[in-house]
Amino acid sequence: MAEPLLPATTYMDVVAEGTLNVDGTEQTLINKEDDKYPFVLAAWLDLSNMEAADTIILREYVKVKKGGTMVKYAEKGYSGIKPDPALFISSKPSAYGIKITMQQTAGAMKSFDYIVIRQRSAIDRGAVVFTS
């Protein structure tokens, strides 16, 4: 049986970045859907602007079947001033879609910087894998 000469490698790219100006409603940081190749998403969120009276809620959703709808996976709240304000939203794999949302529920509305990174196989990019 022919074996690949090189292992399938992965690459990462930025799929979203910016500043979210919260308004008290549930707002989407990223809604990534892909029906062709599985992927892994992770994100960084800067909570430096939070003050003592502030509360935010992060929600994560996943699409578990092709053509399906997003279903909630997790919800977590954060309050007050953070001594370590860089928040990492851990990597999650998906074949069909992931959505991350944010809602500020208390305090004066703020702006939050974020970046979302995707990891995929090099084969997704059309890389040629040689076999013997």
C-alpha positions in Angstrom: 0.0 0.0 0.0 1.3 3.4 -0.9 2.1 5.7 2.0 2.3 9.5 1.9 5.8 10.8 1.8 4.8 13.8 3.9 2.2 13.8 6.6 -0.8 16.0 6.1 0.1 19.2 7.8 -2.2 21.9 9.2 -2.3 25.6 8.8 -4.0 28.5 10.7 -5.7 31.6 9.4 -7.6 34.5 10.9 -11.3 34.2 10.0 -12.5 37.3 12.0 -11.0 40.1 14.0 -12.1 43.5 15.1 -13.9 45.4 17.9 -17.4 44.5 19.1 -19.3 47.5 20.4 -21.8 45.9 22.7 -25.4 47.1 22.9 -27.0 44.9 25.5 -28.3 42.3 22.9 -26.7 39.0 22.1 -24.3 39.8 19.3 -22.3 37.5 17.1 -18.5 37.5 17.3 -18.2 34.7 14.7 -20.6 32.5 12.8 -18.4 30.1 10.7 -20.1 27.5 8.6 -18.4 25.0 6.3 -20.0 22.0 4.6 -16.8 20.8 2.9 -14.0 20.3 5.4 -13.9 19.9 9.2 -12.1 22.8 11.0 -11.1 23.9 14.5 -11.9 27.4 15.8 -10.4 29.3 18.8 -10.6 32.9 19.9 -9.0 35.6 22.0 -11.1 38.3 23.6 -9.7 41.4 25.4 -11.7 42.1 28.6 -9.4 45.1 29.6 -12.4 47.5 29.3 -14.5 45.8 32.0 -15.2 47.7 35.1 -16.5 46.6 38.5 -20.2 46.8 37.5 -19.9 45.1 34.2 -21.2 41.6 33.3 -20.9 39.8 30.0 -22.1 36.5 28.8 -20.4 34.4 26.2 -22.3 31.7 24.4 -21.0 29.0 22.0 -23.1 27.2 19.5 -22.4 24.2 17.1 -24.1 22.8 14.1 -24.0 19.0 14.5 -25.4 17.9 11.1 -25.2 19.1 7.5 -28.1 21.5 6.8 -28.9 21.6 10.5 -29.3 24.5 12.8 -27.0 25.9 15.5 -27.6 24.5 19.0 -26.1 25.9 22.2 -23.1 24.2 23.6 -22.0 26.4 26.4 -22.8 29.7 28.2 -20.5 31.4 30.7 -20.6 34.8 32.5 -17.8 37.1 33.4 -18.1 40.0 35.8 -15.9 42.9 37.1 -12.3 43.9 36.5 -10.1 41.1 35.3 -6.5 40.9 36.6 -5.7 38.8 33.5 -8.0 40.3 30.9 -7.0 38.3 27.8 -9.6 35.5 27.6 -8.9 32.4 25.5 -12.0 30.7 24.1 -10.7 27.1 23.7 -10.5 25.3 20.4 -13.5 23.5 19.2 -13.7 21.2 16.2 -16.7 21.2 13.8 -17.6 19.8 10.4 -20.6 22.1 9.8 -20.5 25.3 11.9 -19.6 27.1 15.1 -21.0 30.4 16.4 -19.7 32.5 19.3 -21.8 35.3 20.7 -21.4 38.0 23.4 -23.9 39.9 25.4 -23.3 42.6 28.1 -26.0 42.4 30.7 -24.8 44.9 33.3 -22.8 48.1 33.4 -22.1 50.8 30.9 -21.8 49.4 27.3 -18.2 48.8 26.2 -16.1 47.8 23.2 -14.2 44.6 23.1 -11.4 43.6 20.8 -11.3 40.0 19.5 -9.6 37.6 17.0 -10.8 34.2 15.8 -8.4 31.7 14.4 -9.2 28.6 12.3 -7.0 25.5 12.0 -7.5 23.3 9.0 -5.7 20.6 7.1 -3.3 21.6 4.3 -5.3 19.3 2.1 -8.2 21.7 2.4 -6.1 24.2 0.5 -5.5 21.8 -2.4 -2.1 20.7 -1.3 -0.7 17.8 -3.2 0.3 14.8 -1.1 2.8 12.6 -2.9 2.6 8.8 -2.5 5.2 6.2 -3.5 
